[in-house]
Amino acid sequence: MVSISPHAVVQTRNIGTNVRIAEFAVIRQDVTIGNDVVIHPHVVIESGVVIGDGVEIFPGAYIGKEPKGAGALSRKPEFERRVVIGANSSIGPNSVIFYDVEIGESTLLGDGASIREKCRIGSKCIISRYVTINYNTTIGDRTKIMDLTHVTGNCRIGNDVFISVTVGMTNDNAIGRMDYDESRVQGPVIEDGAAVGAGVTLLPGVRIGRNALVGAGSVVTKDVDPNTLVMGIPARFVKKLGD
């Protein structure tokens, strides 16, 4: 059974069973919708999006946004017109997913979150409320990123990472004063099992080692060794941690 509101605009025929599409949703051509999917009011899904079984998309979400520089970006956006959302994921109200994004199974995207092009997010992740994930970023499985955190472009985050609230990441030591060069503009690398406390700032290119812990409010200016605790401004070694 498929339930489609008469007030929805649905241009695709690739719809599974037991799907509900509410009023004022707009579903373009060449969208694939799996079984047991719920699409709430005022959702917009552009062509090229694939939605897995059991996904729920809450009101106001926009999936398949085309990145445009508007003449202001020094970096020219590059992307494929595709989005893949894994089975049993939840897409929060007013979230925005750009083209060329893949999201794994059973991942939660919170209210107002934004994911830019060329991003890959693993399974069983939490991308919490108003988190912004910039372009060309990869995030592993079972990673949690809490409210109001910004993940910069060209960033790499591993599996089982915890990133607390209001964390800021940067990728350009020139602070935007030079033309874009991807070999120079690089975000942090956060290895498996690391944890980053509330209000931390990570400067461009720093590496947070496996199972390391960064204390709240720290400013990380250099690499952090695996299994260590650092904290302070700038962040300094405090002690070794158990494996």
JOCOR-V148528 format. One record per residue. N is the residue number from 1. RES is the residue in three letters. PSI is psi in radians with two decimals (999 if undefined). OMEGA is omega in whole degrees, -180 to 180 (* if undefined). Layout:
N,RES,PSI,OMEGA
N,RES,PSI,OMEGA
//
This chain:
1,MET,2.37,175
2,VAL,2.23,180
3,SER,1.96,-179
4,ILE,2.15,178
5,SER,2.47,176
6,PRO,-0.22,179
7,HIS,0.10,175
8,ALA,2.70,174
9,VAL,1.92,-177
10,VAL,1.95,-176
11,GLN,-0.07,179
12,THR,2.69,174
13,ARG,0.00,-177
14,ASN,1.25,-174
15,ILE,2.28,180
16,GLY,-2.81,-179
17,THR,2.74,178
18,ASN,0.82,179
19,VAL,2.41,176
20,ARG,2.20,178
21,ILE,2.06,-172
22,ALA,3.08,-176
23,GLU,2.50,174
24,PHE,0.19,168
25,ALA,2.59,178
26,VAL,2.03,-178
27,ILE,2.02,-175
28,ARG,3.07,176
29,GLN,2.74,176
30,ASP,0.43,168
31,VAL,2.39,177
32,THR,2.18,-178
33,ILE,2.18,-179
34,GLY,-2.90,180
35,ASN,2.67,173
36,ASP,0.61,180
37,VAL,2.46,175
38,VAL,2.17,178
39,ILE,2.01,-174
40,HIS,3.06,-177
41,PRO,2.62,171
42,HIS,0.44,172
43,VAL,2.44,175
44,VAL,2.19,180
45,ILE,2.07,-177
46,GLU,2.94,-179
47,SER,2.56,177
48,GLY,0.07,-179
49,VAL,2.38,176
50,VAL,2.14,-177
51,ILE,2.12,-177
52,GLY,3.02,-180
53,ASP,2.50,172
54,GLY,0.20,179
55,VAL,2.50,173
56,GLU,2.27,-177
57,ILE,2.09,-171
58,PHE,2.93,-169
59,PRO,2.45,173
60,GLY,-0.03,179
61,ALA,2.56,178
62,TYR,2.05,-174
63,ILE,2.14,-178
64,GLY,0.62,177
65,LYS,2.38,179
66,GLU,2.15,178
67,PRO,2.28,179
68,LYS,2.38,-178
69,GLY,-0.34,-180
70,ALA,0.41,180
71,GLY,-0.02,-176
72,ALA,-0.43,-176
73,LEU,2.39,171
74,SER,-0.35,177
75,ARG,2.18,178
76,LYS,2.09,180
77,PRO,2.33,175
78,GLU,2.39,-174
79,PHE,2.78,169
80,GLU,2.58,-178
81,ARG,1.21,-180
82,ARG,2.56,172
83,VAL,2.37,176
84,VAL,2.17,178
85,ILE,2.09,-175
86,GLY,2.85,-176
87,ALA,2.51,173
88,ASN,0.32,174
89,SER,2.82,-180
90,SER,2.18,-177
91,ILE,1.99,-170
92,GLY,2.89,180
93,PRO,2.38,174
94,ASN,0.33,174
95,SER,2.73,-179
96,VAL,2.15,177
97,ILE,2.05,180
98,PHE,2.95,172
99,TYR,2.77,177
100,ASP,0.87,178
101,VAL,2.43,172
102,GLU,2.31,179
103,ILE,2.28,-177
104,GLY,-3.06,-178
105,GLU,2.59,172
106,SER,0.66,177
107,THR,2.44,-179
108,LEU,2.17,175
109,LEU,2.09,-173
110,GLY,3.07,-178
111,ASP,2.27,172
112,GLY,0.17,179
113,ALA,2.70,-178
114,SER,2.28,180
115,ILE,2.10,-178
116,ARG,3.13,-175
117,GLU,2.73,177
118,LYS,0.62,177
119,CYS,2.53,178
120,ARG,2.14,-178
121,ILE,2.36,-174
122,GLY,-2.86,-178
123,SER,2.66,176
124,LYS,0.65,176
125,CYS,2.77,169
126,ILE,2.06,173
127,ILE,1.77,-163
128,SER,-2.97,-171
129,ARG,2.24,174
130,TYR,0.44,169
131,VAL,2.42,175
132,THR,2.25,178
133,ILE,2.03,-175
134,ASN,-3.10,-169
135,TYR,2.71,170
136,ASN,0.89,-180
137,THR,2.46,175
138,THR,2.45,-180
139,ILE,2.29,-176
140,GLY,-2.87,-178
141,ASP,2.62,172
142,ARG,0.49,179
143,THR,2.49,-179
144,LYS,2.22,178
145,ILE,2.06,-169
146,MET,3.09,-168
147,ASP,2.43,168
148,LEU,0.36,176
149,THR,2.53,175
150,HIS,2.12,175
151,VAL,2.05,-172
152,THR,2.97,178
153,GLY,2.69,-179
154,ASN,0.85,-179
155,CYS,2.63,178
156,ARG,2.15,-179
157,ILE,2.32,-173
158,GLY,-2.78,179
159,ASN,2.62,172
160,ASP,0.59,177
161,VAL,2.52,173
162,PHE,2.17,178
163,ILE,2.09,-173
164,SER,-2.94,-174
165,VAL,2.65,172
166,THR,0.63,173
167,VAL,2.41,178
168,GLY,2.36,178
169,MET,2.54,-178
170,THR,2.78,-178
171,ASN,0.15,-173
172,ASP,1.79,179
173,ASN,-0.32,178
174,ALA,-0.02,178
175,ILE,0.76,174
176,GLY,0.13,-176
177,ARG,-0.08,178
178,MET,2.78,177
179,ASP,2.74,-178
180,TYR,2.28,176
181,ASP,1.93,-173
182,GLU,-0.47,178
183,SER,-0.36,-180
184,ARG,-0.62,-175
185,VAL,1.69,-176
186,GLN,2.33,177
187,GLY,-3.14,178
188,PRO,2.79,170
189,VAL,2.16,-179
190,ILE,1.99,-172
191,GLU,2.96,-175
192,ASP,2.39,172
193,GLY,0.02,180
194,ALA,2.75,178
195,ALA,2.38,-177
196,VAL,2.12,-175
197,GLY,3.02,-176
198,ALA,2.43,172
199,GLY,0.29,179
200,VAL,2.58,171
201,THR,2.21,178
202,LEU,2.11,-178
203,LEU,2.93,-173
204,PRO,2.40,169
205,GLY,0.01,-179
206,VAL,2.63,179
207,ARG,2.16,175
208,ILE,2.00,-171
209,GLY,2.92,-178
210,ARG,2.25,177
211,ASN,0.30,176
212,ALA,2.81,179
213,LEU,2.22,177
214,VAL,2.08,-177
215,GLY,2.69,-176
216,ALA,2.45,175
217,GLY,0.07,-177
218,SER,2.74,171
219,VAL,1.97,-174
220,VAL,2.00,-176
221,THR,-0.17,179
222,LYS,2.95,-175
223,ASP,2.58,178
224,VAL,2.18,-178
225,ASP,2.69,175
226,PRO,2.60,173
227,ASN,0.69,176
228,THR,2.70,172
229,LEU,2.23,173
230,VAL,2.68,175
231,MET,2.81,177
232,GLY,3.12,179
233,ILE,1.82,-7
234,PRO,2.84,-178
235,ALA,2.33,-179
236,ARG,2.74,178
237,PHE,2.34,176
238,VAL,-0.91,179
239,LYS,2.84,172
240,LYS,2.60,178
241,LEU,2.78,175
242,GLY,2.73,180
243,ASP,999,*
//
